[in-house]
Amino acid sequence: MGTHKRLHHHGRFSELIRTAQTDGPQVVTRHGQEIAVVIEIAEYRHLCGQAVGFKDYLRSGPDFDDLDIRRPGEGPRDIDWAARP
């Protein structure tokens, strides 16, 4: 769980929201004391006992634009089927 000092402008707040979505709950402090926690809406609804639909659950997941899903350029591995038991 990350910790953030008091936020002074909109840009930092947007960054806090993105971090909560990607890294989980974020604690906000003021004068060294914890005053709030920022969590994803799906987690909030879960904690409040509100049902989340499957589609909303999937949409609340991480952003896949930053996920590296490139395949290696090499071909398939050779398998000796005769040697298998």
N, C-alpha and C positions, 0 to 999 in steps of 0.2 A: 504494500500500500504506500503510495507516494505521499509526501507532505509538501504543502505550498503555503508560503506566507501570504498575507492579505493581498488581494489583487486590486490594482489601481486603475487599470484601463481595460477596455473591451478585448484587445488582442490577447492579453494574458488569460482572460476568462475563456476565450475560444480554445486556447491551448490547453487549459485545464479540462475542458469538456472532451477534447480529443484524447487526452491522456487517460481520462476515466474510461473512455470507450475501448481503448487498446490495452491498457495496463491494469484496469480494475479500479476499485475505490481510491479516491484521493482525499486526504485530510487537508483542511484549510486551517491555518493558525493565525492568531492575532496576538502580538506581544508574547510570543512563545507558548501560548495556550491554544489547544485544539478547540475550534469553535464550530466546525461544520465538516461534513463529508459529502463529496460529490460522487454519485453512483449512476450507472446506466439506468434508463427508465424501465427496462425489463426487470432488472434486479429490484428496483423500488416496488414495482407492481407485485413481484413475487413476495417480497417482505410484507407488503400490505395485504396479501392474500387475494389479490386480483388475478384472475385467470388471464394468461397470455396465449393468444392463438398461435398455431404452429407457424404461420406465415410471419407474424410479428416477431416470434422467437428467432427465426432464421435471419430476418432483417436486422436484428439487434446484435448480430455477431460481428466479428472483425471485418475490416475493409480488405477485400482480396486484391485490390489494385496494387498494394505494396508486397504481395506475396510472390516470391520467385518460384515459378512452376516450370521453368525450362527443363527440357529433357536433355540428357547427355547426347552428344553427337555420334557416339559409337553405336555400332549395330548390336543385335542381340547376342547373348553369350551362346557358345557351342555346348550342346548337351549330348553326351554319348548314351543314347537310350539302351544300347545293348548291355552296358555295364551296370544298369540299374537293377536292383533285386526284384 
